[in-house]
């Protein structure tokens, strides 16, 4: 839990946007800075950096961010390029794709969980040995049928 507190402290030191719980947004949100949503959004949310979805937040659309701390409700797919922290109060009806996923015990995800591997392809060492070739199959070893 201390990791979440540290992330939040660092996020609030920078400029960030805030959508309070009394505000409802109809349409997509695109932001080059981190932010926090406590209100209602009907549309996709795209941000660079950390996105915090508060306890009172409800998003009906896809979410794209670098990092995510999620307490509220999302009805759509979530795409995180780094780390996603899903709290025990969170509800997601959609797929979650992230490089690192921290999932608390009572969180609900009605969808698939995928690991984001685009950045991992560059991390594979170049000097790895190729797999040895398999010998060709012998004609006599073909499977036979009972029918």
Secondary structure, DSSP 4 states (H G I P E B T S, - for coil): -HHHHHHHHHHHHS--EEE-TT-EEES-EEESS-EEE-SEEES-EEESSEEEE-TT-EEES-EEESEEEE-SEE-S-EEEEEEEEE-TT-EE-S-EEEEEEEE-TT-EE-S-EEE--TTTGGGS-TTPPPPPPPPPPPGGG------
